[in-house]
Amino acid sequence: MPTTLLADVDSSVGGKTGIDHPKGKNLIGAFYQPKAVLIDVDLLKTLDKRELINGFAEVIKYGAVLDAGFFAYIEKGYERVLSYDKDALTHIIERSCSIKAEVVKEDEKEAGLRSVLNFGHSLGHAVETLYNYETVKHGEAIAIGMVFAAALSKKMGLCSEETVKRIGNLIKNSGLPSDIPGFTPEQYINAMKLDKKVSEKQIKFVLVKDIGKYEFRKLDFDFILSFLKESSLNENRK
Ligand code: GLY
């Protein structure tokens, strides 16, 4: 029985159970499917706005890389969702769960496709690790990670400036953070190397091709480091 929007739309589906380790998030875990999931949308009224917005980051993720129509819906309807409108909340939860269920049905143990759900998570998990899982919430960290992944996708010629803007604007309009916190690029790389799916030199990155379309690429840490350094020169970086 999930009790937060984040759990409603993400962790309640797909059977991933895990615990954090001082060396990294969710490093110890198992797949264990529930017999049923019971979501009570009214429970969300007991959450403060920051917690609701936190869960909304995962909703944005589904639209950004898996469903352009859903992304357009949340671009229009985010204010209703964030003002706890029950119909809007019910719709985004149903849609998010069914998008995730489709992915998990294809690839329960994350042999390939399921890692699309990690869009924004490579840098996002590094942000969480560097903050020692305090200060920043998971959805806030992956919001920062999604903006970074979109900018990286554009840098690699995979998506347009328009796509980067739409993702960034929705994140900012929802009240989620988008700027990379001021740790050094080297700290980010070291934290990313603790992720589950990395080799010494490379990480499997989820990139965006267009709203609703993703691409996996194995990227060298050296390449990500130079992009982080470039981003740190950006005046928007805080
Ligand atoms: N939260 C990502 C997954 O369930 O695979």
Residues whose N, C-alpha, C, O or C-beta is under 5 A from the ligand:
A	BS01	LIG	D10 V13 G14 K16 R114 L117
